[in-house]
Amino acid sequence: LTLVITGSKPYISPSPHSRIPHVFQTTSPSNPIQSIHCLPSSSQAPTNAAAMPQQPPKATRLTDLFSLKGKVVVITGASGPKGMGIEAARGCAEMGADVAITYSSRKEGAEKNVEELTRDYGVKVKAYKANVSDYKDVERFVNEVVKDFGKIDAFIANAGATANAGVIDGTSEDWDKVIQIDLNGTAYCAKAVGAHFKKQGHGSFVITASMSGHVANFPQEQTSYNVAKAGCIHMARSLANEWRGFARVNSISPGYIDTGLSDFIDTKTQELWRSMIPMGRNGLATELKGAYVYLVSDASTYTTGADIVIDGGYTCR
């Protein structure tokens, strides 16, 4: 240990290897020493490899950096025909990744997506039934994927639920459902696959958050959803620090995306939404897949703790 003894105003000289110091205080008026800071010596400093879990890629060409050949990517909530989950899966398969997708109740839709991805891209694809709100079930399906594919290189936590009522009008069960699926479910996925990432020494975890984690949408009442997605954004930042020794963690915050799930909203409300978007239209799920591919590929080896907002400019107003 290197001891730094200071007077009434302790000061720590900047050090590239310094960590949080141990501080010992004394209150004796006859003793001029007010505090002793014990800093790690250079021999205890973390190596650059430990500080930087993801080393610079060997490839230099963009075609190689974005290639996902040889990688296994898991995407939850990918049973729909044109949702963000299936588009993320299409993007990963297009770039050569083997893909595992999950469904909650739409088995037929998931099987159709498996057939399409296998036929169109010639990669290995399999669907798994998974309830992300149940940690034991998440742990089970993650272990099944590892058994079937041999590893997991990246995990896109995309499964989620929307809110249909505000805090007062909605029931406590309504609140619990959204928080349990959108926030806790994401944490359960992180816990299950994070253990695997740590064991293998690398991985990329990507969370589908929302611009609703940055702003309170108007006029719909969806506080539970906004809270859950804000939590997801900060979860990504926190996990990026927590997992710095073995994995990268990032989030994507989409704006209003045309997935068919909001078709039931009245036309007047949808027109109000579009009036608040500088680009004047909703986005397409296909406009998100490039961001997902970037975050699970070697093109993003120095990207962690980031949130990519893709909202047509909604949150910049």
Secondary structure, DSSP 4 states (H G I P E B T S, - for coil): -EEEEESSS------TT--PPEEEE---TT----EEEEEPPGGGSPPHHHH-SSPPPS--SHHHHS--TT-EEEESS--SSSSHHHHHHHHHHHTT-EEEEEESS-HHHHHHHHHHHHHHH---EEEEE--TT-HHHHHHHHHHHHHHHS--SEEEE-------S-TTTS-HHHHHHHIIIIIIHHHHHHHHHHHHHHHHT--EEEEE--GGGTS--SSS--HHHHHHHHHHHHHHHHHHHHTTTT-EEEEEEE-SEESSTTTTS-HHHHHHHHHT-TTSS-EEGGGTHHHHHHHHSGGGTT--S-EEEESTTGGG-
